[in-house]
Amino acid sequence: MTTTLPDPTKPMKIGTRGSPLALAQAYETRDRLAAAFDLPEAAFEVVVIKTTGDDRAMIAADRPLKEIGNKGLFTREIEDQLLNGEIDIAVHSMKDMPTEQPPGLTLDCYLPREDSRDAFVALEMTAISQLPEGAVVGTSSLRRKAQLLYRRPDLKVVEFRGNVQTRLGKLRDGVAEATFLAMAGLTRLGMLDEVPHGAIGPDDMLPALAQGAIGIERRSHDTNTAEMLGAIHDDVTAHRLAAERSFLATLDGSCETPIAGLAEIDGDTLRLRGEILRTDGSESLSGEISGPVSEGADLGRALAQRLLSRAGPDFFDWG
Ligand SMILES: NCc1[nH]cc(CCC(=O)O)c1CC(=O)O
């Protein structure tokens, strides 16, 4: 395929956070674009942008994410640079993306989705069921905490953040006996072999909506870039995310609310499973819906409304 870069005299600027996982996602995007258009690496520049979510003081290790108010926490500064024209595209983990984009920006390009499952990470165990009575588990995810306590009310959950090495260090130091990571993150970092883990299938625990998917955002009027992104866009991922993100949007959730779900496609049929929980894990409501692949967004809304109608008036009192 041939294309003109937004400005053929300058590299196309790919904006991303600076974490190892974010960089791996940006390089994957660059490599797919380079391959699709037979361009050299030098035709692209990866631009690292610091976000509020990367600010260590803001995100003190023991401060729960929900206190900080996380909608857009990892995206706002990147979107500002995109609107300013400092970068041409922004690469995001879809699981961290608010369900609506700011005016002027469009997010409709998805790379083929990686493994959507969670990984149970522990030094000598491979599944939640192996945790001894009363064990301590580290996670900062409200969803994982609620799902875990719903299954195992005997466990104790402590705040746990940091990169993969930091977390493994904490396990070795005995801060917790186990933690969770996304399989997609471990895979993209090439760390599946060095991190002891067991994959958690969706029948045992549903992942976060959009987990494992990368989305690429652009300026809405930048038709040249839109055309380029079309070459690396994955339609199957888009259909799955249409269902998952409309489910999430109807529940008005974000990555840090106890909502889980997964859409899968078999032939012409899309099957969406979803779960909402109380933060303390005392109650869980789950359900599923199936229908034509092309009606994913309607299915997501319908499943969300079904769960909402079953939830008591104070179910969403997430404090
Ligand atoms: N909320 C942080 C975050 N956002 C995306 C991923 C992993 C990669 C992905 O799900 O695409 C992670 C870390 C984790 O959950 O282990």
Ligand as a Chemical Component Dictionary entry (heavy atoms), coordinates in Angstrom:
data_LIG
# 
_chem_comp.id                   LIG 
_chem_comp.type                 NON-POLYMER 
_chem_comp.pdbx_formal_charge   0 
_chem_comp.three_letter_code    LIG 
# 
loop_
_chem_comp_atom.comp_id 
_chem_comp_atom.atom_id 
_chem_comp_atom.alt_atom_id 
_chem_comp_atom.type_symbol 
_chem_comp_atom.charge 
_chem_comp_atom.model_Cartn_x 
_chem_comp_atom.model_Cartn_y 
_chem_comp_atom.model_Cartn_z 
_chem_comp_atom.pdbx_ordinal 
LIG N1  N1  N 0 -5.153 -0.528 34.428 1  
LIG C1  C1  C 0 -3.782 -0.701 34.033 2  
LIG C2  C2  C 0 -3.656 -1.546 32.806 3  
LIG N2  N2  N 0 -4.179 -1.143 31.630 4  
LIG C3  C3  C 0 -3.943 -2.132 30.696 5  
LIG C4  C4  C 0 -3.254 -3.163 31.319 6  
LIG C5  C5  C 0 -2.826 -4.418 30.715 7  
LIG C6  C6  C 0 -2.959 -4.588 29.240 8  
LIG C7  C7  C 0 -4.345 -4.632 28.702 9  
LIG O1  O1  O 0 -5.314 -5.009 29.394 10 
LIG O2  O2  O 0 -4.515 -4.312 27.517 11 
LIG C8  C8  C 0 -3.044 -2.792 32.653 12 
LIG C9  C9  C 0 -2.304 -3.533 33.685 13 
LIG C10 C10 C 0 -2.966 -4.773 34.230 14 
LIG O3  O3  O 0 -4.194 -4.825 34.379 15 
LIG O4  O4  O 0 -2.243 -5.723 34.572 16 
# 
loop_
_chem_comp_bond.comp_id 
_chem_comp_bond.atom_id_1 
_chem_comp_bond.atom_id_2 
_chem_comp_bond.value_order 
_chem_comp_bond.pdbx_ordinal 
LIG N1  C1  SING 1  
LIG C1  C2  SING 2  
LIG C2  N2  SING 3  
LIG C2  C8  DOUB 4  
LIG N2  C3  SING 5  
LIG C3  C4  DOUB 6  
LIG C4  C5  SING 7  
LIG C4  C8  SING 8  
LIG C5  C6  SING 9  
LIG C6  C7  SING 10 
LIG C7  O1  DOUB 11 
LIG C7  O2  SING 12 
LIG C8  C9  SING 13 
LIG C9  C10 SING 14 
LIG C10 O3  DOUB 15 
LIG C10 O4  SING 16 
# 
